[in-house]
């Protein structure tokens, strides 16, 4: 057979968890045609000598709904070996929506997911109203990776209820319209339905996003009406061992059993509630025993806000600081070199915080014992409090010094969840969890977790040896693909889609993030590449070679089909 692509001489880790073996992979018409020792010819040959050949990584929790319109290759996920993603999580989508009412969906996205309204206005050409029309537009866009998408509850409510979606419960007539539209979306290939009930999700004017006004009756009515597809929910209390939390998760369990829909949500450990997540897994197990299906999405490291002069600092809205932070970075640097200005800045930053409550991944008032200097990716990272004590200085003085020494390119990490890495490992190893939750496409200037897969391979496999390479690859390929219903991906098997990653196990790992202004309207975002990535192959074509785009755009819209 003459192949389109032949990947030669690699060490195949096929995603199943079975031991690695040396072999070749022949690709034809976007699918894996043969695996073994192959002597045939090919239009293109990739030598994988000294590298691991694995399935493309699957990420079940992203927010690329806006980014897909201006970023064909899917950064920063594609740089980390991700070949398929699910977007539209947490109830936030761009459809259904009339173009004249686009600001209502922007209102849901702008603050809760840190996606610039100006970027969305400049970068999105509106060509749809209904969710099926939106899927058709997505299908027509040039794409580097594969995308599936939920219908979001926030967009659904604003489409049906208008401004009342942010203030009122739905009437029975409005709920009936929503039921019809959810069925229509699922029939057209939506991956399912997503919602948020999280207090962290607010609009820019400090109001709840639209789905938070929905009653539980509305939520369960929509889920029971779907007939197919998955349900993703950004939850109320996540893993808290309390009566409120147990009642919430018991409600989700009952809904999973009665509706027959798989339900998934994020689950993290919290330093304020050690082990509080364990009771949630008890409920997930009981759900499975009763015929329902729920699973938790977990992370491979701490969920950290990245702080920097280039993006956000805890003091951006504080007196003195807000005047300085409004100026270009070069002017801020000059001001920091002024002894009197610096004295005033440190004085203000030393006072107790008296501003509005901080939500989600917004920069929060500093606890210097829990803010880490991010001078490299590997760590272990030292806290700013510890470093300041060593230098006999104030943490803010130290922050300024370290920024000036690096021409203002200095990051600090402020963990807000998953602080305990022993518990993070336990969460990853639980059979009812999947390792995902990058939030790629959202929190674009606040966090950078697109690299959770390469962090797993570098930190937990190579450095900590907490997983074998085969176990770790299975977590981010077969396990995620199976749980999210991509049954032709996540394994290297003849006949399956040729989504393949070729990487060096000795060097793979995330690089330091960087701040770039490549969004529409010159909006800022964090971007991160990776080391050790030889090639990323999507549907049989090389998307990235040595982490540089080839110009190929082989990605597809993955519509979920009934049956």
Secondary structure, DSSP 8 states (H G I E B T S, - for coil): --EEEEEEEEEEE-SSS---EEEEEEEETTEEEEEES----EEEEEE-TTSEEEE-EEES-B-TTTGGGT-TT-TTTGGGTEEEEEE-GGG--S-S--GGGHHHHHHHHHTTTT--HHHHHHH-----SSHHHHHHHHHHS-BSSEEEE-EEHHHHHHHHHGGGGGT----HHHHHHHHHHHHHHHHHT--EEEEE--TT-B-TTS-B-GGGGS-HHHHHHHHHHH-SSEEEEE-SSSS--SHHHHHHHHHHHHHHHHH---EEEE---BTTBTTTTHHHHHHHHHHHHTT--EEEEE-SS-EEEEE-TTS--TTTTSTTHHHHHTS-HHHHHHHHTSHHHHHHHHHHHTS---S----TTS-----GGGEEEESSSS----BHHHHHHHHTS-HHHHHHHHHHHTTT--EEEEEEE---HHHHHHHHH-TTEEE----BTSSTTT---TTHHHHIIIIIIIIT-SS-HHHHHHHHTHHHHHHTT-TTSSS--TTSB--EEEE-TTT-EE---EEE--SGGG--EEE--EESEEEEEETTEEEEETTEE-S--B--B------
